[in-house]
Amino acid sequence: MNEKIALFLQKVEKDETLVAKLSAIKNPDEAYALAASVQDGFTKEEFVAAMEGIRNGDLTAEDLEKLAGGVDIDNTVFEATYSIASVAAIGALSI
């Protein structure tokens, strides 16, 4: 997963307003536009692939570590899982 997307997901985890905005979005173009306005450094294709990976549960241990902020994955599985739950609205998009 692109590190900038991981930074975006960390921001989502900490911002209930952002979660609400993402929950209201119904298409990938709008989701990407919002994501890119919050964090730069990734393409729409990278964003869509990452969201599909979250939706499908295809995240690697390395991806989870990035979501947890680079902290030792053994100590942060709960936080990383919470990050993924925070962006479940994105995974529900018809991407």
C-alpha positions in Angstrom: 0.0 0.0 0.0 1.2 3.5 -0.8 2.5 5.2 2.3 0.5 8.3 1.5 -2.7 6.3 1.4 -1.8 4.9 4.8 -1.4 8.4 6.1 -4.8 9.3 4.7 -6.3 6.3 6.5 -4.6 7.3 9.7 -6.2 10.8 9.3 -9.6 9.2 8.8 -9.2 7.2 11.9 -8.9 10.4 13.9 -11.6 12.5 12.3 -15.3 11.5 12.7 -16.3 14.3 10.4 -14.2 12.8 7.6 -15.7 9.4 8.3 -19.2 10.9 8.0 -18.2 12.6 4.7 -16.9 9.4 3.3 -20.0 7.5 4.4 -22.1 9.8 2.3 -20.1 9.4 -0.9 -21.5 7.0 -3.4 -18.9 6.8 -6.1 -15.1 6.3 -6.4 -14.5 9.7 -8.1 -15.9 11.6 -5.2 -14.1 9.4 -2.7 -10.8 9.9 -4.5 -11.4 13.7 -4.7 -12.0 13.9 -1.0 -9.1 11.7 -0.1 -6.8 13.7 -2.4 -7.9 16.9 -0.7 -6.9 15.5 2.7 -3.6 13.8 1.7 -1.6 14.1 -1.6 0.8 11.6 -3.0 -1.3 8.9 -4.6 -3.1 8.3 -7.9 -6.8 7.4 -8.3 -5.7 4.0 -9.4 -3.6 3.5 -6.2 -6.5 4.7 -4.1 -9.0 2.4 -5.7 -6.7 -0.6 -5.4 -6.1 0.2 -1.7 -9.8 0.5 -1.0 -10.5 -2.7 -2.9 -7.8 -4.4 -0.8 -9.5 -3.1 2.4 -12.9 -4.3 1.3 -11.6 -7.7 0.3 -9.4 -8.1 3.4 -6.3 -8.4 1.2 -4.0 -6.3 3.5 -0.5 -7.7 4.3 1.2 -7.4 7.7 3.2 -4.6 6.1 0.0 -2.8 5.1 -1.3 -3.1 8.7 1.9 -1.8 10.1 1.7 1.3 7.8 -1.9 1.8 9.0 -0.7 1.5 12.6 1.8 4.3 11.9 4.9 2.1 11.5 4.8 0.8 15.1 5.6 -2.8 15.8 2.6 -4.7 14.4 2.4 -7.1 17.4 1.6 -4.1 19.7 -0.8 -2.4 17.3 -3.1 -5.0 15.8 -6.1 -3.5 17.6 -5.3 0.1 16.4 -4.7 -1.1 12.9 -8.0 -3.0 12.9 -9.7 0.2 14.2 -8.2 2.1 11.3 -9.7 -0.4 8.9 -13.1 -0.2 10.6 -13.0 3.6 10.4 -12.7 3.4 6.7 -15.3 0.7 6.2 -17.5 3.4 4.5 -14.9 3.6 1.7 -14.9 -0.2 1.3 -18.7 -0.1 0.9 -18.3 2.1 -2.2 -19.1 0.6 -5.6 -15.4 0.7 -6.7 
